[in-house]
Amino acid sequence: MTEWADLPGVVQVVEAHGERTLVVAPADLLDTCLRLRDEEGFNFLSDISAADYLGWGGHGVAGYIGTAAGRDLNLPMTQGLQALPAPRPKRFAVNYHLLSVSAAPRRVRVQVWLDDGEPVPSIVEVWPTADWHEREAWDLMGIPFAAHPDLRRILLDDDWEGHPLRKDYPIGGEPVRFSEEE
């Protein structure tokens, strides 16, 4: 096995919370994933998740004090984190959770940072199950996947406007129609 930092496109290796994260440049994602599958034995893509960090680390971020015993949703309310979170390199993070199903199972997370509208290469050719995960990230977060074989909505109607899991999506209810006459 090679050193993690020697993989193509790896910008940073982060070890935190019992998990290894390989931060990869978007242009190198496909090559990195191919090498992780073919040379490192990561033969299972368990999930792709996207996160929106709009306004992260800015004024008005609130949370609770976490302790070893967990957190109390009622007390103590901090009216802001005890320390502001570290700034993020770009607005969106796309996380690929990989598993090596072998005699000695291993896990790794590959992470790509993107700005609004910036495409990330599709990895459907590496792990075919990425098809559904990438469509979900497109549908709900608006992450464009370049060279995806069928990038269309998977959960929402085709005529739905916007991507509802983005932090800038307008909050408000949709009018409910009780009959065709309304």
Salt bridges, closest charged atoms under 4 A:
GLU15 OE2 - ARG20 NE 2.58
GLU19 OE1 - ARG109 NE 3.53
ASP38 OD1 - ARG37 NE 2.70
GLU39 OE1 - ARG35 NE 2.84
ASP47 OD1 - HIS133 ND1 3.57
ASP52 OD1 - ARG91 NE 2.80
ASP116 OD2 - ARG91 NH1 3.86
ASP116 OD1 - ARG166 NH2 2.83
GLU118 OE1 - LYS90 NZ 3.26
ASP131 OD1 - HIS148 NE2 3.04
GLU134 OE1 - HIS148 NE2 3.64
ASP139 OD1 - ARG153 NH1 2.42
ASP150 OD2 - ARG152 NE 2.89
ASP168 OD1 - ARG91 NH2 3.18
ASP168 OD1 - ARG166 NE 3.36
GLU180 OE2 - ARG177 NH2 3.30
